[in-house]
């Protein structure tokens, strides 16, 4: 997940948290958003994207989840301030 690596280089405190998120997602077998919410209670589905809180809400990971194909594609990883600008919604 190239997006995660790039972000972790810039925000080194997020590296371990992103690695744990990635490992959890790779092991998951979600059939629907409710299954995903059992794993990540604070995640929110916003339109066709899912927003995951990383690092105690310091960072936000935006992804598209295809439950039928069991694919999670990371769109962006943002600081909370970048997320609040709302540009990721476009």
C-alpha positions as CSV (number, residue, x, y, z in Angstrom):
1,X,0.0,0.0,0.0
2,X,2.1,2.8,-1.4
3,X,-0.1,5.5,0.0
4,X,0.4,4.3,3.6
5,X,4.2,4.1,3.1
6,X,4.4,7.7,1.7
7,X,2.3,9.0,4.6
8,X,4.3,7.1,7.2
9,X,7.6,8.6,5.9
10,X,6.2,12.1,6.5
11,X,4.4,11.2,9.8
12,X,6.6,8.7,11.5
13,X,4.4,8.4,14.6
14,X,1.7,7.0,12.3
15,X,3.8,4.1,10.9
16,X,3.0,1.5,13.5
17,X,-0.7,2.4,13.6
18,X,-0.9,2.2,9.8
19,X,0.8,-1.1,9.8
20,X,-1.7,-2.5,12.4
21,X,-4.6,-1.1,10.4
22,X,-3.2,-2.8,7.3
23,X,-2.7,-6.1,9.0
24,X,-6.2,-6.0,10.4
25,X,-7.7,-5.2,7.0
26,X,-5.8,-8.0,5.3
27,X,-7.1,-10.6,7.8
28,X,-10.7,-9.3,7.7
29,X,-13.5,-11.1,5.9
30,X,-16.1,-8.4,5.8
31,X,-19.4,-9.1,4.0
32,X,-20.9,-5.6,4.5
33,X,-20.4,-2.3,6.4
34,X,-21.8,-3.8,9.6
35,X,-19.1,-6.4,9.6
36,X,-16.5,-3.7,9.1
37,X,-17.9,-1.7,11.9
38,X,-17.5,-4.7,14.2
39,X,-13.7,-4.4,13.6
40,X,-13.5,-0.6,13.4
41,X,-16.3,0.9,15.5
42,X,-15.3,4.5,14.8
43,X,-15.2,4.1,11.0
44,X,-17.8,6.0,9.0
45,X,-19.2,5.3,5.6
46,X,-19.4,8.5,3.7
47,X,-20.9,8.1,0.2
48,X,-18.9,5.4,-1.6
49,X,-15.9,5.9,0.8
50,X,-15.1,4.7,4.3
51,X,-13.3,7.0,6.7
52,X,-11.1,5.2,9.3
53,X,-9.7,7.0,12.4
54,X,-6.0,6.3,12.9
55,X,-4.0,7.1,15.9
56,X,-6.6,8.3,18.3
57,X,-8.3,10.4,15.7
58,X,-5.0,12.2,14.8
59,X,-5.2,10.9,11.2
60,X,-7.9,9.8,8.8
61,X,-7.6,7.1,6.2
62,X,-10.0,7.3,3.3
63,X,-10.7,4.0,1.5
64,X,-13.1,2.3,-0.9
65,X,-14.2,-1.1,0.3
66,X,-15.5,-3.7,-2.1
67,X,-17.1,-6.2,0.1
68,X,-18.0,-8.7,-2.6
69,X,-14.4,-8.9,-3.9
70,X,-12.8,-8.4,-0.4
71,X,-10.7,-5.4,-1.7
72,X,-9.9,-2.3,0.3
73,X,-8.3,0.4,-1.8
74,X,-6.7,3.3,0.1
75,X,-7.5,6.6,-1.5
76,X,-5.8,9.0,0.9
77,X,-4.3,9.3,4.4
78,X,-4.8,12.7,5.9
79,X,-4.0,14.6,9.1
80,X,-7.1,15.6,11.0
81,X,-6.6,19.2,9.8
82,X,-6.4,18.1,6.1
83,X,-9.5,16.0,6.6
84,X,-11.4,18.9,8.1
85,X,-10.9,20.9,4.9
86,X,-13.2,18.5,3.1
87,X,-11.3,18.3,-0.1
88,X,-11.2,14.5,0.0
89,X,-14.9,14.4,-0.6
90,X,-14.5,15.4,-4.3
